[in-house]
Each structure stands twice: as structure tokens, then as C-alpha cells.
Amino acid sequence: MDQNASGHVEFVHRSWPADPQQLVLIRRELAGWLAPLALSETETADVVLAVDEAAANAVRHAYGPDESGAVELTLWTEPGTLSIEVVDHGSWRPPADRPTEGGRGIPLMSTMSEAVLIHYDERGSRVLLRHRIPQGTTAQETTAPEPSEA
């Protein structure tokens, strides 16, 4: 994570292949990013679950069966607020096994987050999740680990 001179904004960005097997790695790395913040176990679990839903939607819906793609996470903090953006560069598609059913991902994200903003266009989809964090907490300056091959 990077910290600006005022010590208020933390930032980390990472990209993973849009593959269902990467979701566990995304959850694990996100939990590590959240560790320095003064969140309760429940708050951390809520953030991880909301991000997991957004990332899973990107993996399942953004790319066709013969397409490779990426899921990007960007996390930053500002005083009292944690923001996480999940981005893909595909085109939304309904799941092949349930093309007419709506999922529970967006309502779940809305329950777990203070705010959920979703934008999609020809460049892909962006999901912004915002959470309150205790005032006066800043993450310790750390460096995001290099991507590991899984």
C-alpha cells in the first residue's frame, strides 16, 4: 500500500486472471490488505464477502468461454472510508447454465457495504464498494506482494 504525505490515503492495486480458481487467492490477499485497518472480524468478513461477490461476477459473466481476461482490484482509504473497486474488461453475459435467473450477488454486496456503485460500458464493468472504517486508523505502509503463479 502506498501512503501520501498527509498519511490519509492508502492505495493498492492488483490484477488476477479471470479464473474461478483465483477467487480464493483474491480473498486471501484482500484479507491481508485489510489486516492493518482497525476492522472487527465481522467487518472484515463483510468486506471480503462483498468483494468476493463482485470478483466472482466478473469471473463468471465478463468473459466468454474462449476468452481470457483479468479481474482488477483497487483498494484505497480516506479518513473514515474504505473504497474497493473491482474491474473487468469484458462484456456481461448471463450464466450459460441459468440464463434467465438473476443472481444474489448485487443484493448481497448492498447488504455488506455502505454503498455499491456499478458502471458498465463497452470497456467493461466497474463495481465500487465503500465501507466505513474507524477514524484515525491508517494502514501500516506495506508493499503488495508480487503475484504468485497458482
ABEGO torsion letter per residue (X at the ends): XBBBAAGABBBBBBBBBBBAAAAAAAAAAAAAAAAABBBBAAAAAAAAAAAAAAAAAAAAAABBAABBBBBBBBBBBBBGBBBBBBBBABBBBBBAABAABBBAAAAAAAAABABBBBBBBAAEBBBBBBBBBBBGBBBBBBBBBBBBBX
